[in-house]
Amino acid sequence: MSEHITVLLHEAVEALAIKPDGVYVDGTYGRGGHSSLILSRLSEGGRLIAIDRDWTAVEAGRKIESGQETLGRSSSSFCIRHGNISQIQQILLELGVTRVDGILLDLGMSSPQLDAARGFSFRAEGPLDMRMDVSRGNTAAQWLETVSETDLERVIKEYGEERYARSIARAIVVARARQPIVTTLQLAEIVTAVVRARERKREGKQSPATRTFQAIRIFINQELEELSLALRQSVDLLNPEGRLVVISFHSLEDRIVKRFMRASAMLDRVPRGIPLREAELQQLNQQKLKVIGKAIRPKNEEVAANMRARSAVMRVAKRVSCNTNG
């Protein structure tokens, strides 16, 4: 199992503008890289609540929560809960928390997840599972048994942005009629054969199966739906000046984050002194966020040390009060 290297570690924690006695949420705990640095910035009066849908991550975090291991400050400042990021409001409410000073969502996968026999990677033979929470839902193999060719094509095209989605879907349906597709290498070989038959020369180093695996993983875990729900809840949870920091790893996620932040900060687009009608003012009063700076990407040095960082994009916004420009 390879060591997990947290992407944009210092940049993300700096973007949170940590207050020592503040309350923060790490909505995607992973292996605790961001959480560790956040805790190191908190005083005894501060608090960090971590969430993860992966039970292995939660179990690792509970060792910190119980005091068996240390992670920055005292374990009394830290707690972790199992759940989806779409449940962030419910989880915090159960803990008696209604407002926080910062929320971090790192949407990447940890190295242990990719290296484990969970079906996320096709570098080696493994069961075609792809669930982040193995305690619920169908595996990718189970879904592939029954999904229609039309729906399979749609998923691969929309979530993988794969130009050969129709041919890949057809090949998978034909292959499953001969034998069930239950391992990562089975699926990768089917997809690779289709793509290579249609491309004389592959550009770059990306495997031909990458986009299809991404698409199925996103669908199985409902990742884009989870993100959209989490973003809406996060805004309402933030105190004024509280920060929302999101790290995305593919264009579909980043597009959702970018559009959401812009839509929540519409007032910034209106020049001062422009006369507006009452209905327009009411609409503008819905402004909840102010975008902070431009999108941040890993530096060349970080990408050289960790190739998984190459596609990361971080966006930051802060909560503002109504009738203000932030």
Secondary structure, DSSP 8 states (H G I E B T S, - for coil): ------TTHHHHHHHTT--TT-EEEES--TTSHHHHHHHHT--TT-EEEEEES-HHHHHHHHHHHTTSS--SS-GGGEEEEE--GGGHHHHHHHTT---EEEEEEE-S--HHHHHSTTSS--SS--B----SSTTSS--HHHHHHH--HHHHHHHHHHHH--TTHHHHHHHHHHHHHHS---BHHHHHHHHHHHHHHH-SS--SS--TTHHHHHHHHHHHHTHHHHHHHHHHHHHHHEEEEEEEEEEESSHHHHHHHHHHHHHTTGGGGS-TT----HHHHHHHTT--EEE-SS-B---HHHHHH-GGGTT-EEEEEEE--TTS--
